[in-house]
Amino acid sequence: FNPLLPGVMLFRHPDHKFEWNRAQFQSWALETARHYDYSVEFTGVGHPPTGMENVGFCTQIGVFVRKYPQASESAQSEKPTKAAYKTVFKAVYPSLKDKKYLQNAVVSEVIFTAQIIKQSLMDRLMSEHEEYNDDPTERKSKFQPSMNCFSEDLGKLVVVKNMEPFVNGNVIYIPLKTIFSFPKVNRLCGTFEKLSELIAGKVTLSSDGSAVVFNTE
């Protein structure tokens, strides 16, 4: 394929020690397959332009398949194969040992968890509000308890006692300890103090730092 590449006099890259044309590649592959009892099929990537099919593919590919005697083929396939490689080093990227990656993971998980809690709370309040509108005779019994969710005094009590998320005006408060109780957040942080440290300045918190806050609008 090299004759079709502009400016290529010998090899297509200076790091290459040798390159085979199609005939040379197929000759080597067929001889190697015969010697080691393999079959080989040829294909490639990068079709040549019309009229230059004789040069073959831009990148030649040979697929080698081991030949087995018909009688012992099933027996061969049932034999456990020994690992051909030994692991000498393993790394998982991005590593959560790096504070930057850990912080990104924690912040994303905290926001995701808080959004789920927020949506659940809003759905419940909306459902109670609809029940209140649909049945005026039960307005006192069904709607009055949910009104407490909007009480500033009750809101402070909820945060102090780490009970439930609540709404105060147009703001939803979701206690950090509630978020920390979720398994994935807990695993990532390990301690509540670590959670507070990692989200500081990255997530909008209440004035005392005890709850994640969202606007209801």
C-alpha positions as a printed NumPy array, in Angstrom:
array([[  0.   ,   0.   ,   0.   ],
       [  3.009,   2.284,   0.5  ],
       [  3.202,   3.409,  -3.168],
       [ -0.182,   5.106,  -2.648],
       [  1.027,   7.205,   0.295],
       [  2.427,  10.6  ,  -0.741],
       [  6.036,  11.205,   0.254],
       [  6.715,   7.631,   1.441],
       [ 10.015,   6.463,  -0.062],
       [ 10.693,   3.33 ,   2.014],
       [  8.719,   2.733,   5.233],
       [  5.628,   4.654,   6.266],
       [  7.158,   5.374,   9.686],
       [ 10.832,   5.825,  10.663],
       [ 10.38 ,   3.511,  13.668],
       [  9.523,   0.548,  11.415],
       [ 12.342,  -1.962,  10.9  ],
       [ 10.656,  -3.693,   7.973],
       [  7.35 ,  -3.777,   6.113],
       [  5.855,  -6.493,   3.931],
       [  3.813,  -6.091,   0.802],
       [  0.759,  -8.305,   0.417],
       [  2.626, -11.173,  -1.268],
       [  5.382, -11.2  ,   1.361],
       [  2.898, -11.07 ,   4.246],
       [  0.787, -13.909,   2.885],
       [  3.854, -16.023,   2.113],
       [  5.123, -15.674,   5.686],
       [  1.663, -16.309,   7.2  ],
       [  0.993, -19.433,   5.13 ],
       [  4.406, -20.922,   5.934],
       [  4.018, -20.175,   9.644],
       [  0.496, -21.64 ,   9.712],
       [  1.717, -24.811,   7.965],
       [  4.67 , -25.216,  10.33 ],
       [  2.619, -24.853,  13.528],
       [ -0.533, -26.604,  12.285],
       [ -2.774, -23.554,  11.956],
       [ -5.08 , -22.311,   9.247],
       [ -4.979, -18.658,   8.243],
       [ -7.454, -16.29 ,   6.602],
       [ -6.565, -12.875,   5.225],
       [ -8.407,  -9.607,   5.508],
       [ -7.489,  -6.018,   6.281],
       [ -8.462,  -2.442,   7.006],
       [ -8.369,   0.405,   4.502],
       [ -9.458,  -0.527,   0.99 ],
       [ -7.264,   0.67 ,  -1.901],
       [ -8.722,   3.071,  -4.472],
       [-10.368,   1.699,  -7.604],
       [ -7.81 ,   0.396, -10.041],
       [ -5.154,  -0.24 ,  -7.378],
       [ -6.585,  -3.414,  -5.859],
       [ -3.289,  -5.211,  -6.456],
       [ -1.632,  -3.391,  -3.541],
       [ -4.088,  -4.848,  -1.013],
       [ -5.306,  -3.268,   2.197],
       [ -3.658,  -0.342,   3.933],
       [ -3.288,  -2.564,   7.011],
       [ -3.041,  -6.3  ,   6.395],
       [ -4.633,  -8.748,   8.818],
       [ -4.094, -12.486,   9.163],
       [ -6.442, -14.537,  11.358],
       [ -4.805, -17.748,  12.614],
       [ -6.912, -20.66 ,  13.885],
       [ -5.43 , -23.717,  15.585],
       [ -6.154, -27.025,  13.848],
       [ -7.289, -29.94 ,  16.029],
       [ -7.778, -33.573,  15.006],
       [-11.504, -34.23 ,  14.6  ],
       [-11.548, -37.009,  17.21 ],
       [ -9.889, -35.057,  19.987],
       [-11.345, -31.617,  19.265],
       [-13.967, -31.821,  22.01 ],
       [-11.455, -33.215,  24.478],
       [ -9.043, -30.421,  23.683],
       [-11.704, -27.774,  24.176],
       [-12.614, -29.191,  27.597],
       [ -9.07 , -28.96 ,  28.957],
       [ -8.612, -26.031,  31.341],
       [ -6.366, -23.42 ,  29.82 ],
       [ -3.47 , -22.11 ,  31.863],
       [ -3.169, -18.358,  32.112],
       [ -0.719, -17.107,  29.528],
       [  0.047, -13.882,  31.364],
       [  0.979, -12.935,  34.91 ],
       [ -0.311,  -9.649,  36.324],
       [  2.652,  -7.598,  37.512],
       [  0.829,  -4.297,  38.081],
       [ -2.773,  -3.152,  38.177],
       [ -4.185,   0.369,  38.357],
       [ -7.77 ,   1.603,  38.273],
       [ -8.258,   5.099,  36.901],
       [ -9.351,   7.557,  38.053],
       [ -8.075,   6.41 ,  41.447],
       [-10.246,   7.389,  44.403],
       [ -7.046,   7.586,  46.444],
       [ -6.476,  10.9  ,  44.716],
       [ -8.385,  13.541,  46.708],
       [ -9.461,  15.391,  43.549],
       [-11.146,  12.318,  42.058],
       [-12.611,  11.295,  45.422],
       [-14.042,  14.776,  45.942],
       [-15.621,  14.776,  42.475],
       [-17.183,  11.371,  43.147],
       [-18.522,  12.395,  46.562],
       [-19.934,  15.731,  45.374],
       [-21.694,  14.04 ,  42.435],
       [-23.157,  11.343,  44.674],
       [-24.293,  13.839,  47.334],
       [-26.063,  16.011,  44.755],
       [-27.634,  12.956,  43.107],
       [-28.852,  11.587,  46.454],
       [-30.143,  14.98 ,  47.584],
       [-32.065,  15.389,  44.321],
       [-33.771,  12.031,  44.876],
       [-34.751,  13.008,  48.436],
       [-35.941,  16.415,  47.244],
       [-38.114,  14.897,  44.524],
       [-39.604,  12.382,  46.948],
       [-40.472,  15.162,  49.405],
       [-41.985,  17.387,  46.714],
       [-44.071,  14.492,  45.365],
       [-45.414,  13.777,  48.851],
       [-46.283,  17.409,  49.525],
       [-47.917,  17.747,  46.122],
       [-49.98 ,  14.622,  46.757],
       [-51.152,  15.978,  50.12 ],
       [-51.977,  19.317,  48.534],
       [-54.081,  17.615,  45.845],
       [-55.944,  15.6  ,  48.477],
       [-56.64 ,  18.836,  50.326],
       [-58.104,  20.454,  47.196],
       [-60.114,  17.37 ,  46.195],
       [-61.816,  16.827,  49.565],
       [-62.583,  20.07 ,  51.466],
       [-64.139,  18.092,  54.342],
       [-60.738,  16.637,  55.184],
       [-58.71 ,  19.832,  54.84 ],
       [-57.987,  20.051,  58.536],
       [-57.045,  16.425,  59.076],
       [-54.956,  15.912,  55.941],
       [-53.456,  19.21 ,  55.029],
       [-52.651,  20.677,  58.419],
       [-49.842,  18.177,  59.237],
       [-48.055,  18.948,  55.976],
       [-48.247,  22.642,  56.759],
       [-45.911,  21.918,  59.654],
       [-43.243,  21.095,  57.092],
       [-43.177,  24.78 ,  56.232],
       [-42.823,  25.889,  59.84 ],
       [-39.509,  27.562,  60.586],
       [-39.524,  26.322,  64.188],
       [-40.181,  22.742,  63.166],
       [-37.566,  23.075,  60.441],
       [-34.883,  23.981,  62.955],
       [-35.961,  21.055,  65.123],
       [-35.7  ,  18.64 ,  62.213],
       [-32.15 ,  19.737,  61.381],
       [-31.054,  19.56 ,  65.019],
       [-32.477,  16.078,  65.481],
       [-31.439,  14.9  ,  61.996],
       [-34.938,  13.581,  61.335],
       [-36.431,  14.321,  57.916],
       [-35.907,  16.788,  55.069],
       [-38.253,  19.752,  55.274],
       [-39.363,  22.88 ,  53.445],
       [-39.095,  26.403,  54.811],
       [-40.563,  28.987,  52.468],
       [-39.039,  28.329,  49.04 ],
       [-36.078,  26.359,  50.384],
       [-35.746,  22.604,  50.912],
       [-33.382,  21.422,  53.657],
       [-31.932,  17.911,  53.43 ],
       [-29.868,  16.949,  56.508],
       [-26.342,  15.81 ,  55.693],
       [-26.678,  12.91 ,  58.112],
       [-29.619,  11.63 ,  56.093],
       [-27.487,  11.748,  52.933],
       [-24.549,  10.14 ,  54.775],
       [-26.779,   7.193,  55.705],
       [-27.036,   6.201,  52.036],
       [-24.666,   3.231,  51.428],
       [-22.721,   4.628,  48.477],
       [-22.075,   7.995,  50.144],
       [-21.089,   6.191,  53.337],
       [-18.644,   3.915,  51.507],
       [-17.024,   6.783,  49.633],
       [-16.496,   8.98 ,  52.706],
       [-16.117,   6.568,  55.597],
       [-16.856,   9.236,  58.217],
       [-19.324,  12.094,  58.507],
       [-16.441,  14.491,  59.102],
       [-14.84 ,  13.407,  55.819],
       [-18.127,  14.004,  54.003],
       [-18.355,  17.537,  55.389],
       [-14.745,  18.221,  54.417],
       [-15.099,  16.993,  50.828],
       [-18.269,  18.919,  49.967],
       [-17.24 ,  22.174,  51.649],
       [-17.5  ,  24.945,  49.075],
       [-18.778,  22.506,  46.426],
       [-22.384,  22.013,  47.576],
       [-24.806,  24.683,  48.829],
       [-25.343,  24.138,  52.564],
       [-27.431,  25.713,  55.309],
       [-25.821,  28.439,  57.426],
       [-24.768,  25.922,  60.07 ],
       [-23.512,  23.446,  57.449],
       [-25.826,  20.669,  58.631],
       [-28.042,  20.37 ,  55.544],
       [-27.957,  20.572,  51.761],
       [-30.33 ,  23.256,  50.512],
       [-32.298,  23.548,  47.271],
       [-34.682,  26.157,  45.963],
       [-38.15 ,  24.752,  45.329],
       [-38.622,  26.813,  42.165]])
